[in-house]
Amino acid sequence: DADVTQTPRNRITKTGKRIMLECSQTKGHDRMYWYRQDPGLGLRLIYYSFDVKDINKGEISDGYSVSRQAQAKFSLSLESAIPNQTALYFCATSDLGTSHNEQFFGPGTRLTVL
Amino acid sequence: GEDVEQSLFLSVREGDSSVINCTYTDSSSTYLYWYKQEPGAGLQLLTYIFSNMDMKQDQRLTVLLNKKDKHLSLRIADTQTGDSAIYFCAETPYSSASKIIFGSGTRLSIRP
């Protein structure tokens, strides 16, 4: 079984709709991250969380919100989707106790906003 | 600010060596990484190097770090078709040890 899972894997929606992307992990890691990937731009950090009570903005948080419901779950919401939020979204986790901060990625969610 | 740059594409012949290059701006980076993304999958850590090292070798992979020029490279010896992927250079800035800054990724394609 995959250690970091994301649902859905693909989603097509319309402008103005509210969308939630879910991430679950069985690795027991405290830290969780949401990134978006756009061609030629690499990965950009949207939000991250070090604990259930901890939420931090990344470099491109506008238009997004997150919820850390439990240690194992981290959800990303688009309150009112717009076409330039069309991208590949990745959830990742890391372990506080790892010196080199390796991040473990889910398989991604491809979101298309029409 | 923190920035990581790499070329977008590289094409090599099967069996040759591939060299993927990266430059970064943060001179106080603690760790530098190479992540691999295969088609339809998330990123996976390939190798990493601590900032006080110059070189790291792991089987077919050689990482070279030139701190003076802020240049990181990944050499893949005897490149195989299974090495086709996007390779991301990344760094952890000293100012924020829990974050990773990724480059744009280099797509490596293999010619027969």
gemmi code that builds the backbone of each chain (N, CA, C; Angstrom):
import gemmi

chains = {
    "A": [
        ("ASP", (0.829, -1.189, 0.000), (0.000, 0.000, 0.000), (0.874, 1.252, 0.000)),
        ("ALA", (0.409, 2.292, -0.693), (1.165, 3.532, -0.763), (1.187, 4.195, 0.599)),
        ("ASP", (2.315, 4.849, 0.923), (2.438, 5.508, 2.208), (1.742, 6.861, 2.226)),
        ("VAL", (1.730, 7.549, 1.073), (1.096, 8.853, 0.948), (0.088, 8.751, -0.194)),
        ("THR", (-1.180, 8.919, 0.119), (-2.226, 8.787, -0.884), (-2.953, 10.113, -1.057)),
        ("GLN", (-3.418, 10.343, -2.273), (-4.146, 11.560, -2.588), (-5.436, 11.191, -3.310)),
        ("THR", (-6.514, 11.875, -2.951), (-7.775, 11.706, -3.655), (-8.404, 13.064, -3.921)),
        ("PRO", (-9.043, 13.237, -5.099), (-9.028, 12.313, -6.229), (-7.702, 12.366, -6.977)),
        ("ARG", (-7.485, 11.499, -7.936), (-6.279, 11.547, -8.760), (-6.456, 12.515, -9.920)),
        ("ASN", (-7.670, 12.653, -10.372), (-7.988, 13.592, -11.445), (-9.300, 14.271, -11.127)),
        ("ARG", (-9.391, 15.563, -11.470), (-10.637, 16.280, -11.230), (-10.767, 17.394, -12.264)),
        ("ILE", (-11.951, 17.444, -12.860), (-12.267, 18.552, -13.761), (-13.419, 19.309, -13.128)),
        ("THR", (-13.299, 20.614, -13.015), (-14.333, 21.403, -12.388), (-14.507, 22.715, -13.150)),
        ("LYS", (-15.494, 23.481, -12.721), (-15.780, 24.743, -13.403), (-15.373, 25.930, -12.530)),
        ("THR", (-15.125, 27.029, -13.182), (-14.786, 28.261, -12.485), (-15.847, 28.591, -11.439)),
        ("GLY", (-15.365, 28.941, -10.233), (-16.266, 29.331, -9.165), (-16.638, 28.206, -8.211)),
        ("LYS", (-16.368, 26.973, -8.576), (-16.715, 25.834, -7.716), (-15.716, 25.715, -6.570)),
        ("ARG", (-16.199, 25.158, -5.435), (-15.322, 24.854, -4.322), (-14.836, 23.415, -4.475)),
        ("ILE", (-13.530, 23.255, -4.309), (-12.909, 21.941, -4.508), (-12.062, 21.588, -3.293)),
        ("MET", (-12.120, 20.316, -2.877), (-11.237, 19.858, -1.805), (-10.395, 18.696, -2.301)),
        ("LEU", (-9.105, 18.792, -2.077), (-8.177, 17.703, -2.380), (-7.704, 17.118, -1.047)),
        ("GLU", (-7.693, 15.782, -0.978), (-7.378, 15.140, 0.291), (-6.044, 14.401, 0.220)),
        ("CYS", (-5.363, 14.381, 1.342), (-4.094, 13.679, 1.450), (-4.087, 12.901, 2.755)),
        ("SER", (-3.688, 11.634, 2.668), (-3.547, 10.798, 3.856), (-2.186, 10.124, 3.837)),
        ("GLN", (-1.627, 9.909, 5.036), (-0.327, 9.241, 5.110), (-0.303, 8.235, 6.256)),
        ("THR", (0.421, 7.156, 6.015), (0.574, 6.107, 7.018), (2.015, 6.048, 7.534)),
        ("LYS", (2.789, 7.074, 7.236), (4.205, 7.076, 7.625), (4.420, 7.565, 9.060)),
        ("GLY", (3.373, 8.125, 9.672), (3.529, 8.625, 11.034), (4.327, 9.916, 11.117)),
        ("HIS", (4.453, 10.626, 9.987), (5.219, 11.875, 9.966), (4.398, 13.036, 10.509)),
        ("ASP", (5.101, 13.949, 11.170), (4.427, 15.132, 11.705), (4.211, 16.199, 10.633)),
        ("ARG", (5.151, 16.312, 9.712), (5.131, 17.424, 8.773), (4.442, 17.023, 7.475)),
        ("MET", (3.566, 17.911, 7.002), (2.884, 17.681, 5.737), (2.876, 18.968, 4.924)),
        ("TYR", (2.876, 18.793, 3.597), (3.044, 19.917, 2.679), (2.091, 19.766, 1.489)),
        ("TRP", (1.687, 20.902, 0.948), (0.985, 20.915, -0.337), (1.789, 21.769, -1.314)),
        ("TYR", (2.016, 21.199, -2.517), (2.706, 21.889, -3.605), (1.819, 21.866, -4.850)),
        ("ARG", (2.088, 22.823, -5.729), (1.544, 22.698, -7.079), (2.699, 22.684, -8.068)),
        ("GLN", (2.511, 21.910, -9.154), (3.529, 21.787, -10.187), (2.956, 22.303, -11.489)),
        ("ASP", (3.661, 23.244, -12.080), (3.308, 23.781, -13.387), (4.492, 23.567, -14.317)),
        ("PRO", (4.241, 23.266, -15.588), (5.337, 23.025, -16.534), (6.325, 24.186, -16.555)),
        ("GLY", (7.608, 23.871, -16.419), (8.651, 24.893, -16.475), (8.823, 25.699, -15.207)),
        ("LEU", (7.961, 25.461, -14.210), (8.061, 26.235, -12.967), (8.445, 25.381, -11.779)),
        ("GLY", (8.543, 24.099, -11.944), (8.889, 23.240, -10.824), (7.762, 23.152, -9.816)),
        ("LEU", (8.111, 22.906, -8.567), (7.132, 22.795, -7.493), (7.151, 24.066, -6.657)),
        ("ARG", (5.964, 24.553, -6.359), (5.856, 25.732, -5.499), (5.008, 25.375, -4.290)),
        ("LEU", (5.460, 25.826, -3.133), (4.832, 25.464, -1.868), (3.600, 26.317, -1.626)),
        ("ILE", (2.479, 25.659, -1.316), (1.221, 26.364, -1.074), (1.017, 26.562, 0.437)),
        ("TYR", (1.003, 25.470, 1.178), (0.871, 25.496, 2.632), (1.667, 24.341, 3.210)),
        ("TYR", (2.017, 24.474, 4.497), (2.639, 23.364, 5.191), (2.215, 23.371, 6.646)),
        ("SER", (2.375, 22.196, 7.259), (1.916, 22.011, 8.635), (2.898, 21.107, 9.368)),
        ("PHE", (3.299, 21.512, 10.561), (4.228, 20.701, 11.344), (3.527, 19.894, 12.416)),
        ("ASP", (2.232, 20.143, 12.582), (1.510, 19.518, 13.681), (0.036, 19.740, 13.398)),
        ("VAL", (-0.818, 19.044, 14.123), (-2.253, 19.198, 13.924), (-2.692, 20.644, 14.152)),
        ("LYS", (-2.074, 21.343, 15.082), (-2.496, 22.716, 15.393), (-1.698, 23.774, 14.641)),
        ("ASP", (-0.846, 23.346, 13.733), (0.087, 24.258, 13.089), (-0.176, 24.351, 11.583)),
        ("ILE", (-0.436, 25.567, 11.088), (-0.659, 25.799, 9.656), (0.198, 27.000, 9.255)),
        ("ASN", (0.912, 26.860, 8.146), (1.778, 27.935, 7.679), (1.599, 28.169, 6.193)),
        ("LYS", (1.616, 29.442, 5.796), (1.501, 29.761, 4.371), (2.840, 29.529, 3.672)),
        ("GLY", (2.724, 29.041, 2.436), (3.896, 28.943, 1.595), (3.983, 30.137, 0.678)),
        ("GLU", (4.676, 29.984, -0.449), (4.901, 31.136, -1.329), (3.697, 31.514, -2.176)),
        ("ILE", (2.717, 30.595, -2.352), (1.579, 30.898, -3.229), (0.263, 30.484, -2.574)),
        ("SER", (-0.028, 30.963, -1.383), (-1.203, 30.515, -0.637), (-2.505, 31.220, -1.050)),
        ("ASP", (-2.431, 32.336, -1.747), (-3.653, 33.066, -2.106), (-4.587, 32.192, -2.939)),
        ("GLY", (-5.875, 32.159, -2.538), (-6.867, 31.365, -3.267), (-7.003, 29.944, -2.755)),
        ("TYR", (-6.184, 29.596, -1.760), (-6.193, 28.247, -1.192), (-6.368, 28.317, 0.329)),
        ("SER", (-6.897, 27.236, 0.900), (-6.902, 27.076, 2.345), (-6.635, 25.601, 2.650)),
        ("VAL", (-6.245, 25.333, 3.891), (-5.938, 23.947, 4.270), (-6.551, 23.634, 5.617)),
        ("SER", (-6.642, 22.336, 5.867), (-7.118, 21.846, 7.159), (-6.306, 20.619, 7.526)),
        ("ARG", (-5.779, 20.627, 8.762), (-5.037, 19.452, 9.254), (-5.925, 18.787, 10.301)),
        ("GLN", (-6.729, 17.842, 9.825), (-7.765, 17.245, 10.670), (-7.177, 16.269, 11.690)),
        ("ALA", (-6.067, 15.683, 11.339), (-5.407, 14.700, 12.189), (-3.957, 14.638, 11.733)),
        ("GLN", (-3.126, 13.947, 12.485), (-1.726, 13.851, 12.080), (-1.607, 13.266, 10.684)),
        ("ALA", (-2.505, 12.339, 10.351), (-2.380, 11.612, 9.090), (-3.085, 12.282, 7.921)),
        ("LYS", (-3.824, 13.357, 8.147), (-4.654, 13.919, 7.080), (-4.452, 15.422, 6.936)),
        ("PHE", (-4.303, 15.839, 5.669), (-4.059, 17.246, 5.365), (-4.819, 17.557, 4.081)),
        ("SER", (-5.831, 18.429, 4.164), (-6.684, 18.712, 3.012), (-6.401, 20.101, 2.464)),
        ("LEU", (-6.496, 20.209, 1.169), (-6.314, 21.495, 0.477), (-7.629, 21.864, -0.183)),
        ("SER", (-8.090, 23.103, 0.046), (-9.337, 23.573, -0.547), (-9.091, 24.769, -1.452)),
        ("LEU", (-9.818, 24.760, -2.559), (-9.891, 25.927, -3.426), (-11.298, 26.488, -3.245)),
        ("GLU", (-11.394, 27.633, -2.602), (-12.703, 28.149, -2.221), (-13.553, 28.491, -3.438)),
        ("SER", (-12.948, 29.072, -4.444), (-13.650, 29.437, -5.675), (-12.640, 29.263, -6.819)),
        ("ALA", (-12.681, 28.093, -7.422), (-11.646, 27.729, -8.391), (-11.638, 28.673, -9.597)),
        ("ILE", (-10.420, 28.947, -10.087), (-10.237, 29.761, -11.295), (-9.301, 29.006, -12.247)),
        ("PRO", (-9.391, 29.298, -13.552), (-8.610, 28.523, -14.528), (-7.106, 28.492, -14.270)),
        ("ASN", (-6.521, 29.561, -13.706), (-5.061, 29.511, -13.511), (-4.664, 28.665, -12.305)),
        ("GLN", (-5.635, 28.002, -11.677), (-5.336, 27.006, -10.660), (-5.277, 25.601, -11.259)),
        ("THR", (-5.433, 25.523, -12.566), (-5.209, 24.258, -13.265), (-3.750, 23.869, -13.130)),
        ("ALA", (-3.500, 22.709, -12.532), (-2.120, 22.290, -12.249), (-2.142, 20.876, -11.695)),
        ("LEU", (-0.949, 20.377, -11.443), (-0.769, 19.091, -10.769), (-0.436, 19.406, -9.309)),
        ("TYR", (-1.192, 18.832, -8.384), (-1.017, 19.137, -6.972), (-0.432, 17.920, -6.252)),
        ("PHE", (0.600, 18.184, -5.458), (1.250, 17.124, -4.705), (1.188, 17.398, -3.212)),
        ("CYS", (0.918, 16.334, -2.470), (1.053, 16.331, -1.032), (2.379, 15.650, -0.702)),
        ("ALA", (3.025, 16.087, 0.351), (4.276, 15.455, 0.771), (4.336, 15.423, 2.290)),
        ("THR", (5.150, 14.521, 2.821), (5.354, 14.428, 4.259), (6.851, 14.362, 4.555)),
        ("SER", (7.219, 14.729, 5.759), (8.592, 14.520, 6.200), (8.588, 14.287, 7.702)),
        ("ASP", (9.683, 13.686, 8.154), (9.824, 13.296, 9.547), (10.704, 14.300, 10.279)),
        ("LEU", (10.213, 14.827, 11.377), (10.966, 15.798, 12.164), (12.341, 15.255, 12.552)),
        ("GLY", (12.424, 13.963, 12.760), (13.673, 13.378, 13.254), (14.712, 13.082, 12.187)),
        ("THR", (14.411, 13.355, 10.926), (15.354, 13.064, 9.837), (16.231, 14.278, 9.587)),
        ("SER", (17.543, 14.106, 9.666), (18.443, 15.259, 9.565), (18.389, 15.935, 8.214)),
        ("HIS", (18.218, 15.153, 7.161), (18.292, 15.752, 5.826), (16.928, 16.111, 5.247)),
        ("ASN", (15.871, 16.067, 6.068), (14.558, 16.582, 5.671), (14.039, 15.979, 4.374)),
        ("GLU", (14.193, 14.680, 4.194), (13.653, 14.040, 2.990), (12.141, 14.152, 2.993)),
        ("GLN", (11.580, 14.525, 1.868), (10.135, 14.593, 1.734), (9.646, 13.433, 0.873)),
        ("PHE", (8.503, 12.876, 1.284), (7.891, 11.743, 0.602), (6.597, 12.228, -0.060)),
        ("PHE", (6.492, 11.993, -1.344), (5.411, 12.570, -2.125), (4.317, 11.566, -2.436)),
        ("GLY", (3.073, 12.077, -2.483), (1.973, 11.312, -3.006), (2.026, 11.286, -4.531)),
        ("PRO", (1.089, 10.567, -5.163), (1.120, 10.411, -6.614), (0.610, 11.619, -7.384)),
        ("GLY", (0.005, 12.583, -6.679), (-0.460, 13.790, -7.343), (-1.937, 13.758, -7.693)),
        ("THR", (-2.521, 14.950, -7.764), (-3.892, 15.144, -8.240), (-3.842, 16.124, -9.394)),
        ("ARG", (-4.335, 15.684, -10.544), (-4.374, 16.589, -11.703), (-5.706, 17.311, -11.683)),
        ("LEU", (-5.678, 18.625, -11.497), (-6.880, 19.449, -11.431), (-6.971, 20.330, -12.660)),
        ("THR", (-8.144, 20.287, -13.299), (-8.426, 21.160, -14.442), (-9.619, 22.025, -14.088)),
        ("VAL", (-9.447, 23.336, -14.216), (-10.532, 24.283, -13.958), (-10.933, 24.914, -15.285)),
        ("LEU", (-12.183, 24.685, -15.676), (-12.653, 25.182, -16.978), (-13.288, 26.565, -16.854)),
    ],
    "B": [
        ("GLY", (17.286, 36.412, -2.233), (16.263, 35.392, -2.078), (16.793, 34.030, -2.460)),
        ("GLU", (15.947, 33.038, -2.300), (16.362, 31.684, -2.599), (15.845, 31.282, -3.972)),
        ("ASP", (16.719, 30.812, -4.823), (16.332, 30.431, -6.168), (17.202, 29.272, -6.621)),
        ("VAL", (16.584, 28.372, -7.367), (17.294, 27.214, -7.896), (16.991, 27.144, -9.389)),
        ("GLU", (18.022, 27.071, -10.220), (17.809, 27.084, -11.662), (18.469, 25.875, -12.317)),
        ("GLN", (17.790, 25.365, -13.325), (18.322, 24.250, -14.105), (17.708, 24.300, -15.495)),
        ("SER", (18.394, 23.700, -16.454), (17.879, 23.682, -17.814), (16.693, 22.722, -17.880)),
        ("LEU", (15.816, 22.936, -18.861), (14.560, 22.196, -18.904), (14.681, 20.830, -19.573)),
        ("PHE", (15.631, 20.686, -20.502), (15.694, 19.437, -21.273), (17.131, 18.958, -21.430)),
        ("LEU", (17.287, 17.624, -21.500), (18.568, 17.001, -21.814), (18.280, 15.707, -22.551)),
        ("SER", (18.985, 15.492, -23.652), (18.834, 14.253, -24.407), (20.195, 13.572, -24.506)),
        ("VAL", (20.245, 12.292, -24.161), (21.512, 11.555, -24.236), (21.268, 10.200, -24.899)),
        ("ARG", (22.351, 9.638, -25.412), (22.260, 8.313, -26.033), (22.371, 7.243, -24.945)),
        ("GLU", (21.601, 6.191, -25.120), (21.641, 5.069, -24.175), (23.076, 4.567, -24.028)),
        ("GLY", (23.513, 4.388, -22.790), (24.869, 3.914, -22.519), (25.858, 5.040, -22.234)),
        ("ASP", (25.537, 6.262, -22.682), (26.402, 7.407, -22.383), (26.144, 7.897, -20.959)),
        ("SER", (26.974, 8.838, -20.524), (26.749, 9.477, -19.225), (25.853, 10.697, -19.406)),
        ("SER", (24.995, 10.917, -18.439), (24.150, 12.122, -18.413), (24.683, 13.031, -17.316)),
        ("VAL", (24.746, 14.306, -17.616), (25.140, 15.279, -16.590), (24.079, 16.368, -16.546)),
        ("ILE", (23.427, 16.469, -15.407), (22.389, 17.485, -15.203), (22.949, 18.528, -14.254)),
        ("ASN", (22.840, 19.791, -14.642), (23.439, 20.873, -13.875), (22.389, 21.752, -13.215)),
        ("CYS", (22.806, 22.408, -12.156), (21.898, 23.232, -11.368), (22.715, 24.342, -10.713)),
        ("THR", (22.145, 25.520, -10.629), (22.764, 26.593, -9.851), (21.764, 27.080, -8.817)),
        ("TYR", (22.273, 27.552, -7.706), (21.408, 28.030, -6.632), (21.976, 29.322, -6.081)),
        ("THR", (21.141, 30.079, -5.379), (21.583, 31.403, -4.939), (21.910, 31.470, -3.451)),
        ("ASP", (21.356, 30.567, -2.654), (21.521, 30.658, -1.204), (22.840, 30.022, -0.771)),
        ("SER", (23.813, 30.846, -0.427), (25.133, 30.325, -0.078), (25.137, 29.594, 1.260)),
        ("SER", (24.050, 29.727, 2.028), (24.011, 29.067, 3.331), (23.136, 27.819, 3.317)),
        ("SER", (22.863, 27.282, 2.137), (22.079, 26.049, 2.046), (22.718, 24.963, 2.890)),
        ("THR", (21.891, 24.173, 3.553), (22.427, 23.098, 4.379), (22.501, 21.790, 3.602)),
        ("TYR", (21.409, 21.424, 2.955), (21.381, 20.208, 2.156), (20.966, 20.552, 0.727)),
        ("LEU", (21.518, 19.801, -0.215), (21.098, 19.911, -1.614), (20.707, 18.533, -2.095)),
        ("TYR", (19.698, 18.498, -2.959), (19.056, 17.230, -3.296), (18.890, 17.085, -4.811)),
        ("TRP", (18.762, 15.822, -5.184), (18.240, 15.490, -6.509), (17.050, 14.567, -6.314)),
        ("TYR", (15.889, 15.026, -6.804), (14.671, 14.230, -6.793), (14.378, 13.780, -8.220)),
        ("LYS", (13.768, 12.611, -8.338), (13.406, 12.050, -9.642), (11.896, 11.906, -9.715)),
        ("GLN", (11.309, 12.339, -10.831), (9.882, 12.171, -11.050), (9.658, 11.361, -12.322)),
        ("GLU", (9.154, 10.158, -12.154), (8.819, 9.320, -13.307), (7.411, 9.677, -13.785)),
        ("PRO", (7.094, 9.359, -15.036), (5.780, 9.742, -15.593), (4.624, 9.267, -14.716)),
        ("GLY", (3.717, 10.189, -14.423), (2.516, 9.843, -13.669), (2.737, 9.601, -12.189)),
        ("ALA", (3.895, 9.956, -11.685), (4.200, 9.678, -10.280), (4.658, 10.931, -9.553)),
        ("GLY", (4.716, 10.828, -8.250), (5.255, 11.919, -7.452), (6.771, 11.895, -7.455)),
        ("LEU", (7.365, 12.861, -6.800), (8.822, 12.928, -6.731), (9.349, 11.930, -5.712)),
        ("GLN", (10.563, 11.461, -5.991), (11.205, 10.530, -5.080), (12.648, 10.978, -4.914)),
        ("LEU", (13.134, 11.001, -3.674), (14.506, 11.414, -3.443), (15.470, 10.415, -4.074)),
        ("LEU", (16.367, 10.945, -4.900), (17.360, 10.113, -5.575), (18.652, 10.093, -4.748)),
        ("THR", (19.102, 11.262, -4.368), (20.298, 11.393, -3.565), (20.352, 12.802, -2.986)),
        ("TYR", (21.205, 12.985, -1.983), (21.370, 14.312, -1.404), (22.813, 14.461, -0.954)),
        ("ILE", (23.205, 15.708, -0.730), (24.567, 15.969, -0.279), (24.520, 17.078, 0.761)),
        ("PHE", (25.274, 16.893, 1.816), (25.369, 17.926, 2.841), (26.317, 19.014, 2.339)),
        ("SER", (26.090, 20.222, 2.752), (26.801, 21.366, 2.178), (28.294, 21.382, 2.475)),
        ("ASN", (28.760, 20.573, 3.429), (30.200, 20.575, 3.702), (30.942, 19.501, 2.906)),
        ("MET", (30.225, 18.853, 1.978), (30.838, 17.826, 1.135), (31.031, 18.378, -0.274)),
        ("ASP", (31.982, 17.817, -0.999), (32.226, 18.196, -2.387), (31.665, 17.181, -3.370)),
        ("MET", (31.617, 15.946, -2.946), (31.230, 14.883, -3.859), (30.559, 13.762, -3.080)),
        ("LYS", (29.628, 13.123, -3.755), (28.999, 11.932, -3.193), (28.742, 10.961, -4.326)),
        ("GLN", (29.109, 9.701, -4.111), (28.907, 8.703, -5.164), (28.042, 7.575, -4.633)),
        ("ASP", (27.112, 7.143, -5.461), (26.222, 6.058, -5.078), (25.917, 5.266, -6.341)),
        ("GLN", (26.629, 4.150, -6.512), (26.467, 3.281, -7.679), (26.660, 4.111, -8.957)),
        ("ARG", (25.646, 4.242, -9.805), (25.829, 4.968, -11.068), (25.725, 6.477, -10.916)),
        ("LEU", (25.403, 6.938, -9.731), (25.170, 8.370, -9.514), (26.371, 9.035, -8.856)),
        ("THR", (26.756, 10.201, -9.387), (27.792, 11.017, -8.770), (27.258, 12.438, -8.644)),
        ("VAL", (27.300, 12.963, -7.433), (26.881, 14.341, -7.192), (28.128, 15.158, -6.914)),
        ("LEU", (28.256, 16.292, -7.602), (29.363, 17.212, -7.366), (28.802, 18.542, -6.898)),
        ("LEU", (29.409, 19.076, -5.843), (28.989, 20.358, -5.295), (30.161, 21.336, -5.315)),
        ("ASN", (29.965, 22.449, -5.995), (30.944, 23.533, -6.020), (30.333, 24.716, -5.275)),
        ("LYS", (30.710, 24.860, -4.006), (30.075, 25.882, -3.167), (30.474, 27.285, -3.610)),
        ("LYS", (31.682, 27.424, -4.122), (32.163, 28.750, -4.533), (31.288, 29.292, -5.666)),
        ("ASP", (30.978, 28.412, -6.623), (30.172, 28.829, -7.772), (28.682, 28.552, -7.559)),
        ("LYS", (28.329, 27.967, -6.429), (26.933, 27.586, -6.128), (26.374, 26.733, -7.259)),
        ("HIS", (27.090, 25.673, -7.551), (26.755, 24.801, -8.670), (26.700, 23.361, -8.186)),
        ("LEU", (25.624, 22.689, -8.554), (25.407, 21.291, -8.207), (25.207, 20.502, -9.497)),
        ("SER", (25.790, 19.338, -9.582), (25.565, 18.514, -10.770), (25.270, 17.078, -10.368)),
        ("LEU", (24.552, 16.408, -11.256), (24.244, 14.990, -11.095), (24.720, 14.274, -12.347)),
        ("ARG", (25.604, 13.318, -12.157), (26.077, 12.510, -13.286), (25.501, 11.111, -13.126)),
        ("ILE", (24.868, 10.637, -14.209), (24.350, 9.275, -14.254), (25.193, 8.512, -15.263)),
        ("ALA", (25.940, 7.531, -14.784), (26.781, 6.743, -15.681), (25.949, 5.672, -16.378)),
        ("ASP", (26.362, 5.321, -17.608), (25.700, 4.229, -18.344), (24.184, 4.411, -18.338)),
        ("THR", (23.740, 5.534, -18.880), (22.323, 5.892, -18.833), (21.456, 4.845, -19.524)),
        ("GLN", (20.387, 4.460, -18.845), (19.463, 3.449, -19.350), (18.091, 4.062, -19.628)),
        ("THR", (17.268, 3.335, -20.374), (15.928, 3.860, -20.693), (15.119, 4.114, -19.434)),
        ("GLY", (15.365, 3.338, -18.388), (14.649, 3.540, -17.126), (15.028, 4.815, -16.406)),
        ("ASP", (16.069, 5.486, -16.899), (16.467, 6.762, -16.299), (15.664, 7.927, -16.868)),
        ("SER", (14.836, 7.664, -17.875), (13.983, 8.725, -18.433), (13.042, 9.235, -17.361)),
        ("ALA", (13.123, 10.526, -17.088), (12.333, 11.109, -16.001), (12.608, 12.606, -15.966)),
        ("ILE", (11.945, 13.278, -15.037), (12.282, 14.681, -14.746), (13.104, 14.681, -13.468)),
        ("TYR", (14.216, 15.384, -13.487), (15.116, 15.447, -12.335), (15.072, 16.862, -11.756)),
        ("PHE", (14.748, 16.930, -10.479), (14.641, 18.217, -9.799), (15.831, 18.413, -8.867)),
        ("CYS", (16.476, 19.528, -9.038), (17.477, 20.002, -8.090), (16.732, 20.743, -6.980)),
        ("ALA", (17.186, 20.637, -5.751), (16.495, 21.308, -4.651), (17.480, 21.613, -3.532)),
        ("GLU", (17.110, 22.548, -2.684), (17.978, 22.887, -1.563), (17.137, 23.234, -0.347)),
        ("THR", (17.718, 23.013, 0.811), (17.117, 23.451, 2.072), (17.868, 24.679, 2.530)),
        ("PRO", (17.189, 25.809, 2.593), (17.897, 27.026, 3.031), (18.171, 26.984, 4.517)),
        ("TYR", (19.289, 27.572, 4.932), (19.626, 27.635, 6.351), (18.552, 28.388, 7.124)),
        ("SER", (17.950, 29.389, 6.481), (16.960, 30.236, 7.155), (15.667, 29.495, 7.471)),
        ("SER", (15.432, 28.367, 6.802), (14.202, 27.622, 7.030), (14.473, 26.151, 6.791)),
        ("ALA", (14.980, 25.500, 7.819), (15.486, 24.137, 7.664), (14.407, 23.118, 7.355)),
        ("SER", (13.130, 23.488, 7.509), (12.063, 22.536, 7.253), (11.513, 22.635, 5.841)),
        ("LYS", (11.966, 23.606, 5.066), (11.446, 23.773, 3.717), (12.445, 23.266, 2.690)),
        ("ILE", (11.926, 22.968, 1.504), (12.781, 22.630, 0.373), (12.388, 23.538, -0.784)),
        ("ILE", (13.379, 24.140, -1.428), (13.162, 24.986, -2.608), (13.550, 24.162, -3.834)),
        ("PHE", (12.597, 23.999, -4.748), (12.826, 23.164, -5.922), (13.144, 24.000, -7.161)),
        ("GLY", (13.991, 23.445, -8.013), (14.189, 24.009, -9.333), (13.044, 23.606, -10.249)),
        ("SER", (13.147, 24.018, -11.512), (12.054, 23.787, -12.459), (12.043, 22.370, -13.017)),
        ("GLY", (13.108, 21.627, -12.799), (13.158, 20.250, -13.293), (13.792, 20.162, -14.671)),
        ("THR", (14.595, 19.122, -14.886), (15.211, 18.835, -16.186), (14.648, 17.514, -16.692)),
        ("ARG", (14.037, 17.565, -17.869), (13.486, 16.338, -18.454), (14.593, 15.627, -19.213)),
        ("LEU", (14.936, 14.426, -18.768), (15.982, 13.622, -19.406), (15.343, 12.608, -20.333)),
        ("SER", (15.709, 12.689, -21.608), (15.212, 11.689, -22.555), (16.395, 10.896, -23.102)),
        ("ILE", (16.145, 9.630, -23.383), (17.208, 8.709, -23.783), (16.996, 8.307, -25.238)),
        ("ARG", (18.024, 8.466, -26.070), (17.978, 8.062, -27.471), (18.591, 6.677, -27.608)),
        ("PRO", (18.012, 5.846, -28.491), (18.579, 4.501, -28.667), (19.932, 4.534, -29.374)),
    ],
}
model = gemmi.Model(1)
for chain_id, residues in chains.items():
    chain = gemmi.Chain(chain_id)
    for i, (resn, *xyz) in enumerate(residues, 1):
        res = gemmi.Residue()
        res.name, res.seqid = resn, gemmi.SeqId(i, " ")
        for name, pos in zip(("N", "CA", "C"), xyz):
            atom = gemmi.Atom()
            atom.name, atom.element = name, gemmi.Element(name[0])
            atom.pos, atom.b_iso = gemmi.Position(*pos), 0.0
            res.add_atom(atom)
        chain.add_residue(res)
    model.add_chain(chain)
structure = gemmi.Structure()
structure.add_model(model)
structure.setup_entities()
